[in-house]
Amino acid sequence: MTHVLIPLILVELWRDYFVKGKRNFPLHYVLIAGLAGLLPDIDILVYWLLNGFGSVGLHEVHRTFTHSLFFPLAFLILGFVFWRVRCGWLGRHKMELRCVFLIIAFGCFVHLLLDFLLCGFIMPFYPISEWAIGLNIFGGVLEGTLVSGLDAVILAAWLVHEEFKHKISGFF
């Protein structure tokens, strides 16, 4: 949940406090940022698929390419490639393709940053180098209830912010 909540909250806070004209920055971008926070873990799905065809270890797939700086960089480059491209179905929602790619790059980068800081390691230059780095601040402590507790605190803080900023209790 933290991989969804942190980019979602960061983009929402950016939208609330720094964007002039909210119509130019629809809430769809906030949702995309949250979902993009999960995208680097798509390598777990790749592991499940490959493991069905043989004996591939999770360590051979997880936290390799999708956990390198090249993964968010690919979306960043796509954002610049599509800088002037207009897309019809995105336009209906007031979104721009370049912004979608830039927000995906941001969500992926936040995922890498969280993994680097909190639990485990990343290989920032994979496949060029298998050098791994991580502060692993919480180490193995984040297993079990502490993870759920941390996610609950982050979610509760965000909901309190949303209540004061947007009066979300009016929606219930």
C-alpha positions as CSV (number, residue, x, y, z in Angstrom):
1,M,0.0,0.0,0.0
2,T,2.8,2.4,0.7
3,H,4.0,2.2,-2.9
4,V,0.5,3.4,-3.9
5,L,-0.1,5.9,-1.2
6,I,3.1,7.9,-1.2
7,P,3.2,8.8,-4.9
8,L,-0.6,9.4,-4.8
9,I,-0.3,11.7,-1.8
10,L,2.7,13.6,-3.2
11,V,1.0,14.3,-6.6
12,E,-2.3,15.2,-4.8
13,L,-0.3,17.7,-2.5
14,W,1.4,19.1,-5.6
15,R,-2.0,19.5,-7.3
16,D,-3.5,21.2,-4.2
17,Y,-0.7,23.6,-3.3
18,F,1.3,24.3,-6.5
19,V,-1.0,23.9,-9.5
20,K,-2.9,27.0,-10.7
21,G,-6.1,26.0,-12.5
22,K,-7.0,22.5,-11.3
23,R,-8.8,21.8,-14.6
24,N,-5.3,21.6,-16.2
25,F,-4.3,18.9,-13.7
26,P,-7.2,16.5,-13.4
27,L,-7.5,14.0,-10.5
28,H,-6.9,11.2,-13.0
29,Y,-3.2,12.1,-12.8
30,V,-3.3,11.5,-9.0
31,L,-4.8,8.0,-9.6
32,I,-2.2,7.3,-12.3
33,A,0.6,8.3,-9.9
34,G,-0.7,5.9,-7.3
35,L,-1.0,3.0,-9.7
36,A,2.5,3.8,-11.2
37,G,3.9,3.4,-7.7
38,L,3.2,-0.3,-8.1
39,L,4.5,-0.7,-11.6
40,P,8.1,-1.6,-10.7
41,D,6.8,-4.7,-8.9
42,I,5.4,-6.0,-12.2
43,D,8.5,-8.1,-12.2
44,I,6.8,-10.3,-9.7
45,L,4.2,-11.1,-12.3
46,V,7.0,-11.9,-14.7
47,Y,8.6,-14.2,-12.1
48,W,5.3,-16.1,-11.8
49,L,5.0,-16.5,-15.5
50,L,8.6,-17.6,-15.9
51,N,8.4,-19.9,-12.9
52,G,5.6,-21.7,-14.6
53,F,8.0,-22.7,-17.4
54,G,10.9,-23.7,-15.3
55,S,12.8,-23.0,-12.1
56,V,13.5,-19.3,-12.1
57,G,14.2,-17.9,-8.7
58,L,12.5,-14.7,-7.5
59,H,15.9,-13.1,-6.9
60,E,16.8,-13.6,-10.6
61,V,13.8,-11.4,-11.7
62,H,12.6,-9.2,-8.8
63,R,14.4,-5.9,-8.2
64,T,16.4,-6.2,-11.5
65,F,15.4,-4.1,-14.5
66,T,12.2,-2.6,-13.2
67,H,14.0,-1.5,-10.1
68,S,16.8,0.2,-12.0
69,L,16.9,3.9,-12.8
70,F,16.4,2.9,-16.5
71,F,12.8,2.0,-15.8
72,P,11.5,5.4,-14.7
73,L,13.9,7.0,-17.2
74,A,12.1,5.1,-20.1
75,F,8.8,6.8,-19.1
76,L,10.5,10.1,-18.7
77,I,11.9,9.8,-22.2
78,L,8.5,8.8,-23.5
79,G,7.1,11.9,-21.8
80,F,9.5,14.1,-23.8
81,V,8.9,12.1,-27.1
82,F,5.2,12.7,-26.8
83,W,5.6,16.3,-25.7
84,R,3.4,17.7,-28.5
85,V,1.2,14.7,-29.3
86,R,-2.5,15.1,-28.7
87,C,-4.6,12.0,-27.8
88,G,-8.4,12.1,-28.3
89,W,-9.6,9.9,-25.4
90,L,-7.1,11.6,-23.0
91,G,-8.3,15.0,-24.2
92,R,-11.8,14.2,-23.1
93,H,-10.5,13.8,-19.6
94,K,-8.3,17.0,-19.9
95,M,-5.2,14.8,-19.7
96,E,-2.1,15.0,-21.9
97,L,-0.1,11.9,-22.9
98,R,3.2,13.6,-22.0
99,C,1.9,14.2,-18.5
100,V,0.7,10.7,-18.1
101,F,4.2,9.4,-19.0
102,L,5.9,11.9,-16.7
103,I,3.6,11.0,-13.8
104,I,4.3,7.3,-14.4
105,A,8.0,8.1,-14.3
106,F,7.5,9.9,-11.0
107,G,5.5,7.0,-9.5
108,C,8.1,4.5,-10.5
109,F,10.9,6.7,-9.2
110,V,9.1,7.0,-5.8
111,H,8.8,3.2,-5.6
112,L,12.6,2.9,-6.2
113,L,13.3,5.6,-3.6
114,L,11.0,3.8,-1.0
115,D,12.7,0.4,-1.6
116,F,16.1,2.0,-1.4
117,L,15.3,3.9,1.8
118,L,13.1,1.5,3.7
119,C,13.5,-2.1,2.8
120,G,16.1,-3.9,0.8
121,F,18.1,-2.7,-2.1
122,I,17.9,-1.6,-5.7
123,M,20.3,-2.1,-8.6
124,P,20.2,1.4,-10.0
125,F,22.2,0.6,-13.2
126,Y,20.9,-2.9,-14.0
127,P,21.6,-4.5,-16.5
128,I,24.8,-2.6,-17.0
129,S,25.9,-3.3,-13.5
130,E,24.6,-5.6,-10.7
131,W,25.8,-3.2,-8.0
132,A,23.1,-3.0,-5.4
133,I,22.5,-0.2,-2.9
134,G,19.9,0.3,-0.1
135,L,19.8,2.0,3.3
136,N,17.3,-0.7,4.4
137,I,16.3,1.6,7.3
138,F,13.5,-0.7,8.6
139,G,15.1,-4.0,7.4
140,G,13.2,-7.1,8.3
141,V,11.2,-5.1,10.9
142,L,8.6,-4.1,8.3
143,E,7.3,-7.6,8.1
144,G,3.8,-8.2,9.4
145,T,1.9,-5.8,11.5
146,L,4.3,-2.8,11.4
147,V,3.7,-2.6,7.6
148,S,0.0,-2.5,8.1
149,G,0.4,0.0,10.9
150,L,2.6,2.3,8.8
151,D,0.2,2.2,5.9
152,A,-2.7,2.9,8.2
153,V,-1.0,6.0,9.7
154,I,-0.1,7.3,6.2
155,L,-3.7,6.7,5.0
156,A,-5.2,8.3,8.1
157,A,-3.0,11.4,7.8
158,W,-3.9,11.8,4.1
159,L,-7.7,11.4,4.9
160,V,-7.4,14.1,7.6
161,H,-5.7,16.4,5.1
162,E,-8.4,15.7,2.5
163,E,-11.1,16.4,5.1
164,F,-9.6,19.8,6.0
165,K,-8.7,20.7,2.4
166,H,-11.6,19.3,0.4
167,K,-14.3,18.4,3.0
168,I,-14.6,14.8,1.9
169,S,-17.0,13.9,4.7
170,G,-19.7,15.7,2.5
171,F,-19.4,12.8,0.1
172,F,-20.6,10.2,2.6
